[in-house]
Amino acid sequence: MEAVLELNGLTKIYANRRGVENITLQVQRGDIYGFFGPNGAGKTTVMKIITGLCRADRGQVRLFGQDAAADFVKAMSRVGVLIETADAYDYMSGYKNLELAARFYPQLPRKRIDEVLELVGLAAFKHEKVSQYSLGMKQRLGVAAAILSEPELLILDEPTNGLDIEGMVEMRELIARLAREQHITFFLSSHLITEMEQLCSRIGILYNGRLIREDFVADIVRGANPTTLENYFMEQVREERRAEVHA
Ligand SMILES: Nc1ncnc2c1ncn2[C@@H]1O[C@H](COP(=O)(O)OP(=O)(O)OP(=O)(O)O)[C@@H](O)[C@H]1O
């Protein structure tokens, strides 16, 4: 097994004393790793640190076995990122938007734009203006931009946030397909536990800025004491609260 992403003791405390503390985890090649936590748990903060949008107070990010800080540009060249909502120019077509994004990758063959549009199911709508797209289509265009450079690891912050049921299902199917057919490893966050149950191979539970548990989803839902991810999460939170009371 190869760890494509490792976080070692990652800590970031904002001036208001919120943030994340001592996050240590590993994402193995082939994982769809769900970084789960309620609103404000610290998921975005961790993702921003990994992708260089925010600086950690302490700790280390390793990408593909190397300290990401040593050669950040090289490490990130193998990573695709979609943090918060996808930003596209509404008055341009999906295709034009991807052409703009492709300028960051001068080596990219032009046919790659059509390839990614096909992969995310937008080929038929590529010449429509993004203003005509549904939110789900805009999110999938964001994924298309993130996979332009054929990344091995895709980091997605709340990829289904704000989507209707159809949009959520389409996004879930897209992620599963990219994992299966393009062999992309995923590190994605969500506060929707049923979504994680349906999609992820492993989950890490973030609560009040700390990683309180990591498990294989199959072990939780089909293991010795099968339960739903929702019950499992509530159990962990209760334990955490009991520990806080006794501390
Ligand atoms: N720039 C900032 N300055 C101060 N506090 C911040 C800042 N960014 C985030 N926080 C706080 O840090 C904590 C973690 O926020 P973060 O956005 O990482 O959580 P999250 O799990 O992604 O939540 P959500 O699902 O709501 O996006 C929250 O309490 C938040 O209010």
The ligand as a Tripos MOL2 file, in Angstrom:
@<TRIPOS>MOLECULE
LIG
   31    33     1     0     0
SMALL
NO_CHARGES

@<TRIPOS>ATOM
      1 N1        -10.2160   32.6410    8.9310 N.pl3     1 LIG1
      2 C1        -10.7530   32.2370   10.0790 C.ar      1 LIG1
      3 N2        -10.6350   32.9870   11.1900 N.ar      1 LIG1
      4 C2        -11.1500   32.5810   12.3630 C.ar      1 LIG1
      5 N3        -11.8280   31.4140   12.5450 N.ar      1 LIG1
      6 C3        -11.9900   30.6240   11.4760 C.ar      1 LIG1
      7 C4        -11.4550   30.9910   10.1880 C.ar      1 LIG1
      8 N4        -11.7740   29.9950    9.3180 N.ar      1 LIG1
      9 C5        -12.4600   29.0690   10.0370 C.ar      1 LIG1
     10 N5        -12.5860   29.4490   11.3250 N.ar      1 LIG1
     11 C6        -13.2280   28.6840   12.4040 C.3       1 LIG1
     12 O1        -12.5310   27.4440   12.5380 O.3       1 LIG1
     13 C7        -13.4570   26.3810   12.7280 C.3       1 LIG1
     14 C8        -13.3100   25.3800   11.6000 C.3       1 LIG1
     15 O2        -13.7980   25.9790   10.3810 O.3       1 LIG1
     16 P1        -13.8310   25.2070    8.9970 P.3       1 LIG1
     17 O3        -14.3980   26.1260    7.9780 O.co2     1 LIG1
     18 O4        -12.5180   24.5990    8.7500 O.co2     1 LIG1
     19 O5        -14.8900   24.0440    9.3310 O.3       1 LIG1
     20 P2        -15.6920   23.0850    8.3760 P.3       1 LIG1
     21 O6        -15.6940   21.7430    9.0470 O.co2     1 LIG1
     22 O7        -15.1590   23.1490    7.0040 O.co2     1 LIG1
     23 O8        -17.1350   23.6940    8.4480 O.3       1 LIG1
     24 P3        -18.2500   23.8940    7.3110 P.3       1 LIG1
     25 O9        -18.7830   22.5250    7.0380 O.co2     1 LIG1
     26 O10       -19.2110   24.7840    8.0060 O.co2     1 LIG1
     27 O11       -17.5610   24.5350    6.1460 O.co2     1 LIG1
     28 C9        -14.8440   27.0120   12.8000 C.3       1 LIG1
     29 O12       -15.1750   27.1850   14.1530 O.3       1 LIG1
     30 C10       -14.6660   28.3340   12.0890 C.3       1 LIG1
     31 O13       -15.5620   29.2980   12.6090 O.3       1 LIG1
@<TRIPOS>BOND
     1     1     2 1
     2     2     3 ar
     3     2     7 ar
     4     3     4 ar
     5     4     5 ar
     6     5     6 ar
     7     6     7 ar
     8     6    10 ar
     9     7     8 ar
    10     8     9 ar
    11     9    10 ar
    12    10    11 1
    13    11    12 1
    14    11    30 1
    15    12    13 1
    16    13    14 1
    17    13    28 1
    18    14    15 1
    19    15    16 1
    20    16    17 2
    21    16    18 1
    22    16    19 1
    23    19    20 1
    24    20    21 2
    25    20    22 1
    26    20    23 1
    27    23    24 1
    28    24    25 2
    29    24    26 1
    30    24    27 1
    31    28    29 1
    32    28    30 1
    33    30    31 1
@<TRIPOS>SUBSTRUCTURE
     1 LIG1         1 GROUP 0 **** ****
